[in-house]
């Protein structure tokens, strides 16, 4: 058994053919309690907490089999709202018949909302899109980086959706897809280059802020073959060419 970490993913080799892919995330001070900084419903908290870990696993090419949530608040009403949000996000991702497990805090009263969440997936090792860039490639972003209230008020294709991700995963000319986290597009692109032993050359002019937080993975970056740039630009919404991956 081999265990390794790539970006925010933990990879555990199960056998010659299968790899377990694990992603985790946390959310704090977002909710409806008096100590929360950003006031949104527990349902929204659950949806976007689930989104982060689901996208991490899905973008790797693995199939989600388990979600575990550690709700740092009481079951009723906060926990119930969060769990309802998680189930809603699973439905959006068209994920059915998986194990959803977790825990709540029933011993002490809490003044702010908190949750830790884990997604576990299983993927065919040779098909995973992790450190999968074998050639020089273009780097694109899909969706816009948003955080806080911007996420709630986002419209249409400003936030990348699961349908787009699934479509991209089926394209063999798209080598790797990485959700954008709080460190931003530029950081994720640099990590992508380093993990694949390549050099990142960023475009001198950008149409979006590549350094701002991506919040709950409202955007992704992808390494794509030069052959499919025009097709991607024509068929995928909110796409920007960020730069290029070159050999040393």
N, C-alpha and C positions, 0 to 999 in steps of 0.2 A: 504494500500500500504506500503510495506517495502522497504527501500533503504539501501544498505550496500556496502562496498568496500572490495574486496578480491584481494590481490596482486595489479595488475594494472587494474583490472576490476571493474566497477561499476555495481551493480546488482539491478534492480528495479522489484519487484514483481508486475505483472500486474493483475493476478487473481489467483485462486487456482491451475491452471495448467501451466501458462506461466510466464516466466521471461525475462525481457529485459536485454541484456548484452552489455555494452558499453566499448570500448577501445579507447584510444587516444595516439598520439605520435607527435613528432616534429622533424624537420630537419633544421639545420642552417649552413650556410657557406659551403654548398656542392652544386656545380653547375658550371656554366660557367661565372659568373660575376667576375669583377676584384677583389672584396673583398672575393671571395670564397677561402677556404683553400684547399679543395679537388676538383679538376677539373673533373667533369663528366657532361654528358648532362642532361638537365631537365627531359628528358624521364626516365633516370635511377633514378633520384631523386624521381620521382613519383612512379615508380615501387617498390622501396624498402621502401618508406614511407608507401605505401599501404600494402605491405607485413607484416609489423610489426603489424598493427592493425587487418588485416584480420586473421593472425595466432592466435592472442589473442582470437578473437571471435570464430573462427573455432575450436580451441583446446578445448574450453569450452563445445563444443557440440551444440552450438546455430547456427542458420542459419542467415547469413548476409542479412540485408534488406536495409541498407543505408550506404553510405560513404559521409562524408562532409569534404571538404578540404578548408583550409584558406591559400591561396597562398599570401605570403608577397611581391609579385612582380607583374609586369604588365602582362596582359593576353598574349600579343604578343611580343616576342615569348616564354617567360619563362613559363607563365601559360599554354599555349597550349601544350608545351612539357611535363609538369608535368601531366596534365590531360590525355594526351595520354598514359603516363606511367602507370597511375592508371588504365585506361581501359585495358591495356595489362595485368596487374597483375590480374585483375578480371577475364579475360578470362583464364589465366593460372589456376586459382582456380576454374574454371568452374562455376562461379557465373554470373547469367544472370537476366535481368529484375529487377534490383534494382534501387533505387533512388540514383543518384550521384549529389550532390549539392555542392556549394562552393562560394568563393569570391576571388577577386584579388585586388591588390593595384594600383589604377589608378590616384591617386592624386599627388604622389611624385615619383621621380626617385629613384631607389634602387641600391646599390653597391654590395650586396650579395644576395644569394638565401635563402629563408626561407619558410617553410610550416608547418602548424599544421593540423593534420588529425584525424578524428574520424570515427570509424566503429560502427554501431549499429546492434545487432542481437536479434533474438527472439528464445527462446528455451523452450522445455517442462521441467518444473522445476525438475521433478523426474529423468530425463535422463541426466541432465547436469553433466559434469565431473569436478566439482568444489568442493573442500574439500570432495572428494569422496573416500578416502582411508580408508576402514573399517577394514582392516587387516594388519598385517606385510607384507612388500613388498620389492621387489628389486627396485632400482632406476637406470635407464639407461639414456644415452644420445644418441641422434640420430642426425647425422650431425656434422660438426666441427665448433667451434666458430671462426668467421672471422670478420674483421673490416677494413674499409678503402679500399685501392686498392686490398686487398686480396679478397674482395667480388666480384669485377669485374673480377678477374682472376681465380676464383674458377672453378673447373672442376667436371663434373659428379655428383656423389652423395655426394660430400663434403658439399653441402648445402642441407638440408632436403627439400623435395618437397611436394606439396599438395597431390599427389597420395599416398605417404607414410603416411601422416597424416590421410587422409580419411580411409585408410586401418586400421590404428591403432585405430581409433575411433569406428570401427565396432567390435573390439575385446573386449568382456566383461571382459577379464582378464587383460586388461590395464585400470587401475582405473582413472588415471589423467595424462594429458599432459600439460606441461608448456613451452612456448617459452622462450628462454634464451635471456636476454637483456644485457645491458652494464655492469652490475655487475657480470656477469659470471655464470657458471654452479653451482659452490659451493654455491653461494648466493641463487640461485633459489631453489636448493635442500634443503637448510636449511629452507627457507620459506615454502616449500612444507611440510616438516616435522612438523614445528610449527603449520601451519594452520590446520593440521590434528591430532594434539595432539600426535604426535609420536616423537621418537628420531632418528636422522640421524647418522648412522655409516658409514663413508666414507672408501672406499678401501684404503689401505696403499700405494699402487702403482697405479698410473693413467697413461693411455696411451695418454691422452690429457691434456692440461692446463685448469684446471677447474676454474681458477681464472681470466682468460683473458676475455675481452669484447666479447659478442656474436654478436655485431654489429646489423644489421637489422634482428635479429632472424634467423641466419643461422643454428642454432641448437635448439633442444628442449630436455627437460628431460621428463621422464615418470615414474610413479610408476606402477609396473606390478606385477602380481601374480608370485610366485616362479615357478609355474607349466609351465609357458610359456617362461622362460628365454632362453632355448635352441632353441625353435622355432623362437623367435625373433632374436637371434644371427645368425640363419641360413638364415632368409628370409628378414631381414631389413638391408639395407646398412649403413655403418659407425656407428655401434652400439658399445658402451662401457658400461660396468657395472660400475657405479659410487660408489654405496654403497647400504645400506639397511635401511629400516624404521622399527624401533622396538618400542614396547610398553614401556611406562615408567616403 
